[in-house]
């Protein structure tokens, strides 16, 4: 029984210890961000790696999500003879919930895992140690550009996801199911608030992008420098990022709406 309590306590102590190290790592990351103002090339390179390279999966997913959402929404609204509200339904569901959440999950699966594996391999091959030997701060050279790039890329990807999804909803609702195009767009314009719906969704995306990049960079920098350690850190990044996005979505939704 005593051994059981010892193992239980040791496990929780390790969790809190790692949580504390993650926050100390975050403080060092934030302190390194001002150094990017004179080194825009590093930021642009990471914006291409995290944002542009993730764009294709975002656009394709957004198109199909919008099409499925319009199809399901139409089947529900037509029972109440309210199919003209399809545009409002699609836009509200997308901007408030689906666009930021699904974009963040896709970003974590593609860019977050790549970020962790790249930094983990740099640690395993002692490239980070080599930078420190040459008096180059890894926080300023490697970590901070990735954090800021993800912070900026996720809201932009969310906006693109929402725009393409609305077009997908129009394709199914108007062109396939026969909903009036004027009603589709006018209902959306009159009922969807830019400040209350669109901006709140983009604010969620900002928070999600920041947290995902924080988790991804920390897992890569803190992993065991072996092939098994890097693969485990990559898996933890996807799992922890997904759980963090879903948990934060509930908290932010409760505060905003």
N, C-alpha and C positions, 0 to 999 in steps of 0.2 A: 504493500500500500504506500509506504514512504517513497519507494522508487517511482511509483506512478505519479505521485504529487511532484517529485523532483523533475521528472520528464515534462510534466505539464507546465510547471513554473519556468523551466529552462526554455521551453518553446516560446512562451509569451515574452520572456526577457529578450530572446533573440529577435522577435518581431518588433518590439519597441526600440531595440537598439538599432535595427536596420531602418526603421521609420525615422529615427533621429538623424542617422547618417544621411538619409535622403534629403531631409530638410537642410542640413548643413551644406550639402552639395548644391541645393537650390539657391541658398544665399550666395555662394560663390559664383554660381551661374549668373545671377542677377547683377552682382558686382562687376562681372566681366562684360556685360552688355554695352556700356558706353564706349568701349574700345572699338566697336564696329562702325562708329560714325566716320572714322577715317579709313575704313577698309571695306568698301562696298562690294568689291569683287568676291570676297568670301560669302557675303550674304546672297548675292545674285546666283552664285554657283549652287548654293544650298536651296534657294527658291526653285531653281530648275530641277534639282534632284528630288525634292519633296513635293513640289506643286505641279510642275509641268509633266513630270513622269507619272503622276497619279491622275492626270486629267482624263485620260481615255477611259479608265474604269469608272470614274465618276460620271462622265457623260453617258456612257452605255447603261450604267445602273440607274441613273436618273430617268432616262427615257423609259425603261421598262417599269420602274416603280410608278411613274406617272400614268402609264397605260393601265397597269393593274389597278391602281387607285381609282381611276375613272370608271373602269369596268365594274369594280365592286361597289363604288358609290352610286353608280347609275342603277344597279340592281336593287339597291336599298331605297333610293329616293323615288324610283318609279312606282313603288307600292303606295306612296302618299301623294302621287301626282306632283312631285316637287323636283322633277328632273332638271328644271331650269336653274336650280341652285347648285348644279354640279360644279361649276367653276369656283364658286365660293367654298364648297366643301374641299375640293382638291387643293386650293391655295392655302386655306387655313391649316389643314392637316400637314401640308408640306412645310410651310414656313415656320410653324410653331414647333413641330416635332420631327417629322421624318427627315427633312433635309439636313438639319444639323446633326442629328443622331446617326443616321446612316452614313453621312459623309465622314464623320469622326470614326466610325467603326471601320469603314473602308480605308481610311487614312492610317489607322493603327495597324491594320493587317498588311498594308503594302509599305508605306513609308516608315512607320514606327518600327516594324520588324527589321527593315533594311538598315535603319539608323542604329539599332542595337547591335546587329551582327557586324556592321562596319566598325563601330567603335570597339566592340569586343575583339575583333580580329586585330585591330591596331594595338590593343593591350596585350593580346596573346603573342604577337610578333615583336613586342617591346618598342613599337613606334612611339607610343606615348612617353615611355621612359626616355627615348632618344630625343624627343622634343624638349623635355625637361633638362636633359644634359646640355642641350644647345641654348639654354636660357629662353626657350619659347614656352609661354604659358598655354597648356592645352585647353584651359577654360576659354581663353580669348581666341585661340586659333581653331579649335575643333568643336568645342561644346556650344559656346554662345551663338555662333552662326546658325547652327541647327535648331536651337531653341527659338530664335527670332524668326527664322524661315518658316517653321511649322506654325508659329503663332499667327503669322500673316497669311499663310497659304490656306489654312482650313476655312476661314470665313469666305475667301474668294472661291474656293471649291464648293462651299455650301451654296453660295449665290448661283453658281453655274448649275449645280445639281437641281436647285429649285426651278430655274428658268427652263431647263431641258425637260424636267418632269411636267411642268405646266403645258409645254408644247406636246408632250406625249399624251397628257390628258385631253388636250384639244383634238389630237389625232383620233383617239378612240371615241371620245364623247360626241364630237361634232361630225367628223367625217364618217365614222363607222356606225354610231348609234343614233345619229340624227338629231342631237340636241341643237337648238338654235344657237348659232355662233354669237349673235348679239347678246343673248341672255347669258351665255357662258362668260363673256368678257365683262359685261356690265355688272353682273352680280359680284364678280370678283373685285371689280374696281370700287364698288359702293360699300362692300362689307369688309374688305381686308384693309387694315390700317397699317401704314408704312411704319409708324413709330411703335405701335403696340405689338404688331405681329412680325413684321419683317426685321426690324432692328433688334427686337428681343431674340429672334432666332439667330441673327448674326452674333449677338453677344454670347449666346450659348456656344456658338462655334469658336469664338475667341477663347473661352474658358476651356473647351474640350481640346483645342489645339495646344494650348499651353500645358495642360496636364499630360497629354499623350507624349509630347516631346520631353517633358521632364522625366517621365517614367522611362521612356526609351533610352535617353542619354544616360540616366543613372544606372539602369540595368547593364548597359554596355560597359560603362566605366567601372562598375562594381563586380563584374562577373569573374568567375574563376578562369584564369588564362589558359584554358584547354579547349579542345574542340567540343567536348561534352558541356563544359561550362558556358561556352558561347551559345550553343543550341538551347540550353536550359534558360539562359537569359532572354533569348529571342522569344521563346514560348511564354515566359512570364510577362514580357512586354505586351503581347497580344491579349493575354488573359486579364492582367491588371488594368490595362487601358480600357478594355471593353467593360469591365465591372465599374471602373471609375466613371466612364461616360454615362452609363445607365443610372448609376447612383446620383451623379451630379445633375442629370436631366430631371430627375424627380425633385431635387432640392430647388433648382432654378425655376422649374415650372411652378412649384408651390409659391415661390417668392414673387414671380412675375405676373402670373395669371390668377 
